[in-house]
Amino acid sequence: MTSQTHGQDHHGSGSTGTDGVQDVDAVVAEMMRQEFWDARYAGEGLAWSGDPNPQLVAEVADLEPGRALDVGCGEGGDAVWLARRGWDVTAADLSPLALVKVEAVAAAAGVGDRVRTLHLDAVAQAPEPAAYDLVSAAFLHLPPEPRAAAIAGLAAAVAPGGTLLWVAHSPLDLALPGHGPRPPQLMPTETEVAAALDPQAWSLEVVEARPRTRTGEDGTEVLHHDVVVRARRTG
Ligand SMILES: C[S@@+](CC[C@H](N)C(=O)[O-])C[C@H]1O[C@@H](n2cnc3c(N)ncnc32)[C@H](O)[C@@H]1O
């Protein structure tokens, strides 16, 4: 398993084909299966960098720590960062093998007592309602209907006054150089994500496609855009 930085390629392997609709649909269906993600986390090393996502750092650094739910937590880079800042974190993922990594990473970071793990399919199961001061999902890429179900469940898990943060690859990147083939249906705009939240119950604080650069494998700078939606539950 190669080491990757956050946001480098959260869409599976470079063999992801987008040549035909059927191929793309098959790839997307595969990426929704636990086995797909278990295979990613089955190796000895880490699939991701272990660093927190920069958009999480930017959006959460000023919040008062409380109870946080990180959904699609992967190996726990964000969960450990939150725990270090005093959050009481539930790290949730579809892949039990990812959660094994989270436990090891959190223990090694000395925050094992602040990070508990939860096996959760965010499409099929809603987390405990109104239980968290922060619910964060970073690069949880799903096709439209499952995405709507996941956002609804995650939004309901935010306690009144709490924050929902959704970070994802932007469809702006589909047309940019340096990006591998990606199923476009996994990449909603920030406006689409924001529109999933009831305006009677949510205050939209950030709705952006935020530019970010990373150094590619060949040493060149690659421009990315992260969809960042941060909303506060008012109702
Ligand atoms: C691209 S990785 C992102 C991991 C981490 N958030 C990060 O930013 O590095 C997507 C994660 O979402 C998890 N995932 C995929 N579908 C899921 C679902 N339906 N419910 C919960 N987690 C899911 C995968 O197992 C994987 O760990």
The ligand as an SDF file (V2000), in Angstrom:
LIG
                    3D

 27 29  0  0  0  0  0  0  0  0999 V2000
  -11.5090    8.1920    0.6430 C   0  0  0  0  0  0  0  0  0  0  0  0
  -11.5430    7.4970    2.2250 S   0  0  0  0  0  0  0  0  0  0  0  0
  -11.3670    8.9340    3.2710 C   0  0  0  0  0  0  0  0  0  0  0  0
  -10.7880    8.5920    4.6110 C   0  0  0  0  0  0  0  0  0  0  0  0
  -10.5480    9.7860    5.5240 C   0  0  0  0  0  0  0  0  0  0  0  0
  -11.7760   10.4890    5.8390 N   0  0  0  0  0  0  0  0  0  0  0  0
   -9.5530   10.7360    4.8780 C   0  0  0  0  0  0  0  0  0  0  0  0
   -9.9060   11.8720    4.6010 O   0  0  0  0  0  0  0  0  0  0  0  0
   -8.4170   10.3230    4.6530 O   0  0  0  0  0  0  0  0  0  0  0  0
  -13.2810    7.1380    2.3680 C   0  0  0  0  0  0  0  0  0  0  0  0
  -13.6150    6.3660    3.6320 C   0  0  0  0  0  0  0  0  0  0  0  0
  -15.0220    6.2460    3.7180 O   0  0  0  0  0  0  0  0  0  0  0  0
  -15.3240    4.9380    4.1260 C   0  0  0  0  0  0  0  0  0  0  0  0
  -16.6780    4.6470    3.6400 N   0  0  0  0  0  0  0  0  0  0  0  0
  -17.0650    4.3580    2.3730 C   0  0  0  0  0  0  0  0  0  0  0  0
  -18.3880    4.1660    2.3260 N   0  0  0  0  0  0  0  0  0  0  0  0
  -18.8470    4.3470    3.5890 C   0  0  0  0  0  0  0  0  0  0  0  0
  -20.1370    4.2670    4.1950 C   0  0  0  0  0  0  0  0  0  0  0  0
  -21.2210    3.9540    3.4750 N   0  0  0  0  0  0  0  0  0  0  0  0
  -20.2510    4.5040    5.5210 N   0  0  0  0  0  0  0  0  0  0  0  0
  -19.1620    4.8020    6.2600 C   0  0  0  0  0  0  0  0  0  0  0  0
  -17.9120    4.8880    5.7600 N   0  0  0  0  0  0  0  0  0  0  0  0
  -17.7590    4.6530    4.4410 C   0  0  0  0  0  0  0  0  0  0  0  0
  -14.2530    4.0720    3.5220 C   0  0  0  0  0  0  0  0  0  0  0  0
  -14.0810    2.8500    4.1860 O   0  0  0  0  0  0  0  0  0  0  0  0
  -13.0410    4.9740    3.6470 C   0  0  0  0  0  0  0  0  0  0  0  0
  -12.3420    4.7540    4.8350 O   0  0  0  0  0  0  0  0  0  0  0  0
  1  2  1  0
  2  3  1  0
  2 10  1  0
  3  4  1  0
  4  5  1  0
  5  6  1  0
  5  7  1  0
  7  8  2  0
  7  9  1  0
 10 11  1  0
 11 12  1  0
 11 26  1  0
 12 13  1  0
 13 14  1  0
 13 24  1  0
 14 15  1  0
 14 23  1  0
 15 16  2  0
 16 17  1  0
 17 18  1  0
 17 23  2  0
 18 19  1  0
 18 20  2  0
 20 21  1  0
 21 22  2  0
 22 23  1  0
 24 25  1  0
 24 26  1  0
 26 27  1  0
M  CHG  2   2   1   9  -1
M  END
$$$$
